[in-house]
Amino acid sequence: MPATPSWARFAGRVATDALECVDVAREPERLRSGLWFVVADFEADLGGGSTGRPGRARAWRFAHVSDDDAAPDRRAHRRRWAGPPSDAWRTSLDQAGYEAAVARVREHVLEGDVYQANVCRVLAAPLPVADDGAEPDAEALAVILGAGNPAPHAAAIHVPAGGDVEPVWVVSASPELYLSLDGGVLTSGPIKGTARTPGGLTAKDRAENVMITDLVRNDLQRVCRAGTVDVIDLLAVEQHPGLVHLVSRVRGVLTDDVAVAPDLWGQVLGATFPPGSVSGAPKSSALRIIAALEPAARGPYCGAVGWVDGDAGRAELAVGIRTFWWERGDGSGDGTLRFGTGAGITWGSDPEAEWHETELKAERLIGLASGPPADESGRAASSDRA
């Protein structure tokens, strides 16, 4: 049996003891009953577009679910988090490679292929299995991130390998709402625009946010009643630890046909996935460009993480940004911890400034996962080592 018990937490719900895992793309109707914790890779083909790389969209059902404030205190059973050294991280794109990718997106904009595309890089560091066979404790990392970088859509799910249920290991400090569903009302909260302070937000940030908000509005219109899709908040400034974001909010009412369809989540995800804020506009063109420019798959980063309560007709799904995921290696004790960071690229982008935005988004969380930073600046994530 796995040395670490299965566990999940998101949006007021805590679950333990995983019972089963389903493929959301193949069996979306399963999400119409029961409470499921969902993790969808950015590359998952859910009908709304694909990078052409293989990706999974899965959902786990647990034996025990409780409200977060009523969950038992598990601190006595929690292992101490021991992350990788801060100088062990490597990046899939170094600064020169990332800036070249930004320049290539600007060429695509000039050629009329795309208005905006999100370009990301993946940081990775070795993190082996413990001597007793236990995987790194996702719950312990979630506690550290919750204390050092509280996020409105924080999430964690850990189903260890070695049991009867398909494994997963994801810890997220996401600030961004991908989708919520309540009473037939579908809401999304795209983020575009990041700076250290409100004064650092630029006209480029605002234009980019409006562009992606319009894309999300169009996505929702594919499954919502005509005339009900509305932008209820535009260009709001949200404060987060160490940075600020521009956030808009879009909502609509599901059509009667979609609301009662057995494959409700197949249709909703097919219309909206992957999230517009982490792909680009037009989405199909942006996905092709992303696949050509990014050497590493994003996995759960920029995908979706959260829960769907089929019995209550409710759901909360976050965009999988500010997200760590861990995977076993080929060796029995091998493992790698990964973290993604990126930026939205438009014609107005400066390649060096976009690189520094990816540093800003990563440095605090990499520091929390690693312990003391590798240098006095605290920029453990800024290494050019590929």
C-alpha positions in Angstrom: 0.0 0.0 0.0 1.2 3.6 -0.6 3.1 5.0 2.4 1.2 8.3 2.1 -2.6 8.3 2.1 -4.5 9.9 -0.8 -5.8 13.4 -0.1 -7.3 16.4 -1.9 -8.3 20.0 -1.0 -9.9 22.8 -3.0 -12.5 25.5 -2.6 -13.8 24.5 0.8 -13.7 20.8 0.3 -11.3 18.2 1.7 -11.3 14.5 0.6 -9.5 11.4 1.6 -9.2 7.8 0.4 -9.4 7.8 -3.4 -11.8 5.2 -4.8 -11.6 5.6 -8.5 -10.3 7.7 -11.4 -12.1 8.4 -14.7 -11.0 9.8 -18.0 -13.1 13.0 -18.4 -12.7 13.1 -22.2 -14.1 9.6 -22.6 -16.7 9.6 -19.8 -17.9 13.2 -19.1 -21.3 11.8 -18.0 -19.7 10.4 -14.9 -19.3 13.9 -13.5 -23.1 14.3 -13.5 -23.3 12.6 -10.1 -21.0 12.6 -7.1 -18.1 14.9 -6.1 -15.1 14.6 -8.3 -11.7 16.3 -8.0 -10.4 17.2 -11.5 -7.0 17.7 -13.0 -6.7 18.4 -16.7 -3.4 18.8 -18.5 -3.1 21.8 -20.8 -2.5 19.4 -23.6 -5.7 17.4 -23.0 -7.9 17.3 -26.1 -11.4 18.1 -24.7 -12.8 19.3 -28.0 -11.9 22.9 -27.8 -8.4 22.7 -29.4 -5.2 20.8 -28.8 -1.5 21.4 -29.0 -1.1 18.0 -30.7 0.8 16.6 -27.7 -0.7 13.9 -25.5 -2.4 15.1 -22.4 -4.9 13.7 -19.8 -8.0 15.1 -18.2 -8.9 13.0 -15.2 -11.3 13.1 -12.2 -11.0 11.2 -8.9 -13.8 10.2 -6.5 -12.9 9.9 -2.8 -14.6 7.9 0.0 -14.7 10.7 2.5 -15.5 14.3 1.7 -16.0 17.1 4.3 -16.1 20.9 4.4 -12.7 22.3 4.9 -13.4 23.9 8.3 -14.8 20.6 9.5 -12.0 18.4 8.3 -9.9 16.6 10.9 -6.6 18.1 11.9 -3.9 15.9 10.1 -0.9 17.9 11.2 0.3 15.1 13.6 0.5 12.8 10.6 2.1 15.2 8.2 5.6 14.6 7.0 8.0 17.6 7.0 8.4 19.1 3.5 11.9 18.8 2.1 12.1 20.4 -1.3 14.9 20.5 -3.8 17.9 22.9 -3.2 17.1 26.3 -4.8 20.1 26.0 -7.1 18.9 22.6 -8.5 16.2 24.0 -10.7 16.6 24.0 -14.5 14.5 25.7 -17.1 13.2 24.3 -20.4 13.9 27.7 -22.0 16.9 29.8 -20.9 16.7 33.6 -21.2 18.0 33.7 -24.8 15.7 30.9 -25.9 12.7 32.5 -24.2 13.4 35.9 -25.7 13.7 34.3 -29.2 10.3 32.7 -28.7 8.8 36.1 -27.8 10.4 37.6 -30.9 8.9 34.7 -33.0 5.4 35.4 -31.6 5.7 39.1 -32.5 6.5 37.9 -36.1 3.4 35.8 -36.0 1.4 38.9 -34.9 2.9 40.9 -37.7 2.0 38.2 -40.2 -1.6 38.2 -39.0 -1.5 34.6 -37.6 -2.4 35.6 -34.0 -3.1 38.6 -31.8 -1.7 37.2 -28.6 0.0 33.9 -27.5 1.1 32.8 -24.1 4.7 31.5 -24.0 5.7 29.4 -21.0 8.8 27.6 -19.7 8.9 24.7 -17.2 11.3 24.6 -14.3 12.3 21.2 -13.0 14.4 19.9 -10.1 15.2 16.4 -8.9 13.1 15.3 -5.9 13.4 11.6 -5.1 11.2 9.2 -3.3 12.0 8.8 0.4 14.0 5.8 1.6 10.8 4.2 2.9 9.2 4.5 -0.5 7.0 7.5 0.4 6.4 10.1 -2.2 6.9 13.8 -1.4 4.0 15.0 0.7 1.8 17.3 -1.3 -0.1 18.2 1.8 3.0 19.5 3.5 3.9 21.7 0.5 0.3 23.0 0.3 0.5 24.1 3.9 3.8 26.0 3.2 2.3 27.7 0.1 -0.9 28.5 2.0 1.2 30.3 4.7 3.7 32.0 2.5 1.6 32.7 -0.6 -2.1 32.5 0.1 -4.2 32.2 -3.1 -7.9 32.4 -3.7 -8.0 29.2 -5.7 -5.3 27.2 -4.0 -5.6 23.4 -4.6 -3.8 20.1 -3.9 -4.4 16.5 -4.8 -2.2 13.6 -4.1 -3.0 10.0 -5.0 0.2 8.0 -4.5 1.4 5.3 -7.0 1.2 1.7 -5.8 -2.5 1.5 -5.0 -5.5 0.6 -7.1 -6.3 4.1 -8.3 -4.4 6.0 -10.9 -1.8 8.4 -9.2 -1.6 12.2 -9.3 0.5 14.8 -7.5 -0.4 18.5 -8.0 -0.1 21.5 -5.6 -1.3 24.9 -6.9 -1.4 28.4 -5.5 -3.6 29.6 -8.4 -5.0 33.1 -8.3 -7.2 32.5 -11.3 -10.8 31.2 -11.7 -11.2 29.1 -14.8 -14.9 28.2 -14.3 -17.5 28.1 -11.6 -21.0 26.7 -12.0 -23.8 27.5 -9.6 -27.5 27.4 -10.3 -26.8 27.2 -14.1 -24.7 30.3 -14.1 -21.2 29.8 -15.6 -18.5 32.3 -14.5 -14.9 32.8 -15.5 -12.3 35.2 -14.2 -9.4 35.6 -16.7 -6.2 37.2 -15.5 -4.0 39.2 -17.9 -1.5 41.8 -16.7 1.1 41.3 -14.0 3.4 43.7 -12.2 5.0 44.2 -8.8 2.8 47.2 -8.1 -0.4 48.8 -9.7 1.8 51.5 -11.0 3.8 48.9 -13.0 0.7 47.9 -15.0 0.9 49.2 -18.6 -1.3 50.0 -21.5 -0.1 46.7 -23.0 -1.4 44.8 -20.0 -4.8 46.4 -20.2 -5.1 45.8 -24.0 -4.1 42.2 -23.5 -6.7 41.7 -20.7 -9.5 43.1 -22.9 -8.5 40.9 -25.7 -8.6 37.7 -23.6 -11.8 38.8 -21.9 -13.4 39.0 -25.3 -12.1 35.5 -26.1 -13.5 34.1 -22.9 -16.9 35.8 -23.6 -17.0 34.1 -27.0 -16.1 30.8 -25.4 -19.0 31.1 -22.9 -21.4 32.0 -25.6 -21.0 28.6 -27.2 -22.8 27.0 -24.2 -24.8 29.9 -22.7 -28.1 31.5 -23.7 -28.0 34.3 -26.2 -28.0 37.6 -24.4 -26.9 36.3 -21.0 -23.1 36.5 -21.4 -21.9 39.6 -19.8 -18.6 41.1 -18.6 -19.4 41.9 -15.0 -16.0 43.2 -14.0 -13.3 44.6 -16.3 -9.7 45.4 -15.5 -10.0 45.1 -11.7 -6.6 45.3 -9.9 -6.1 42.4 -7.5 -3.3 42.3 -4.9 -1.4 39.1 -4.4 1.8 38.3 -2.5 4.6 40.1 -4.2 2.6 41.2 -7.3 -0.6 42.5 -8.7 -2.9 41.2 -11.5 -5.5 42.7 -13.8 -8.6 40.5 -13.5 -11.9 40.6 -15.4 -15.0 38.5 -14.8 -17.4 37.0 -17.4 -20.6 35.1 -16.7 -23.6 33.6 -18.6 -26.5 31.2 -18.1 -26.2 27.8 -19.6 -28.7 26.9 -22.3 -31.5 24.6 -21.3 -30.1 21.8 -23.6 -26.6 22.0 -22.1 -27.8 22.3 -18.5 -29.6 18.9 -18.7 -27.2 17.1 -21.1 -25.6 13.9 -19.8 -22.3 15.2 -21.2 -22.7 18.7 -19.7 -19.0 18.8 -18.8 -17.9 17.4 -22.1 -19.7 20.4 -23.8 -18.6 23.0 -21.3 -15.0 22.0 -21.4 -15.1 21.5 -25.1 -16.2 25.1 -25.5 -13.7 26.7 -23.1 -10.6 24.5 -22.7 -7.8 25.2 -22.5 -8.3 28.5 -20.7 -8.0 31.5 -23.0 -5.7 33.4 -20.6 -3.0 30.8 -20.9 -3.4 30.0 -24.6 -4.1 33.1 -26.7 -6.2 34.6 -29.4 -7.3 33.2 -31.8 -7.0 30.1 -29.6 -6.5 27.6 -32.4 -3.6 29.6 -33.9 -2.1 30.3 -30.5 -2.1 26.6 -29.7 -0.2 25.7 -32.9 2.4 28.4 -32.1 2.8 27.2 -28.5 3.4 23.6 -29.7 6.1 24.8 -32.1 7.9 27.1 -29.6 7.8 25.3 -26.2 10.2 22.3 -25.9 8.5 20.9 -22.7 4.9 19.8 -22.2 3.0 22.0 -19.7 1.1 19.1 -18.1 -1.3 20.3 -15.3 0.3 23.7 -15.5 -2.1 26.0 -17.4 -4.7 23.2 -17.4 -7.5 23.0 -14.8 -7.7 21.8 -11.2 -10.7 21.8 -8.9 -13.9 19.9 -8.2 -17.3 19.2 -9.9 -20.2 18.3 -7.7 -22.7 16.6 -10.0 -25.3 16.1 -7.3 -25.5 19.8 -6.4 -24.9 21.1 -9.9 -22.0 23.1 -8.8 -18.3 23.3 -9.8 -15.2 25.3 -9.0 -12.2 24.9 -11.4 -9.0 27.0 -11.2 -6.6 27.7 -14.0 -3.5 25.6 -13.1 -1.0 28.4 -12.8 1.4 28.9 -9.9 1.4 25.1 -9.9 3.8 22.4 -8.9 3.5 18.8 -10.1 5.7 15.8 -9.2 6.3 12.7 -11.2 8.2 9.5 -10.6 11.2 8.8 -12.8 12.3 5.6 -14.5 14.3 4.5 -11.5 12.5 3.1 -8.4 13.5 6.1 -6.3 13.7 8.8 -8.9 11.3 11.8 -9.1 11.1 15.3 -10.5 9.3 18.4 -9.2 8.1 20.8 -11.9 6.8 24.3 -11.9 5.6 26.4 -14.9 5.8 30.1 -15.5 5.0 32.2 -18.6 3.7 35.5 -20.0 1.3 36.7 -22.6 3.0 38.0 -25.8 1.6 40.7 -28.1 3.1 43.0 -30.7 3.7 45.4 -27.8 5.9 42.9 -25.9 9.5 43.5 -25.1 11.3 40.2 -25.0 13.5 41.0 -22.0 10.6 42.4 -20.0 8.5 39.3 -20.7 11.4 37.1 -19.4 11.5 39.1 -16.2 7.7 38.7 -15.9 8.2 34.9 -15.9 10.8 35.4 -13.1 8.5 37.5 -11.1 5.7 34.9 -11.2 8.1 32.1 -10.2 10.5 33.5 -7.7 8.4 33.6 -4.5 6.9 30.1 -5.0 10.1 28.5 -6.0 11.7 30.0 -2.9 8.9 28.6 -0.7 9.3 25.1 -2.2 13.0 25.2 -2.0 13.7 26.9 1.3 16.4 29.6 1.4 17.1 31.2 -2.0 20.3 30.4 -3.9 21.5 34.0 -3.9 20.9 37.3 -2.1 18.4 38.5 -4.6 16.1 35.5 -3.9 15.7 34.8 -7.6 16.1 31.1 -7.4 13.9 30.7 -10.5 15.9 33.1 -12.8 18.6 30.6 -13.6 19.5 30.4 -17.3 20.6 26.7 -16.9 18.6 24.6 -19.3 
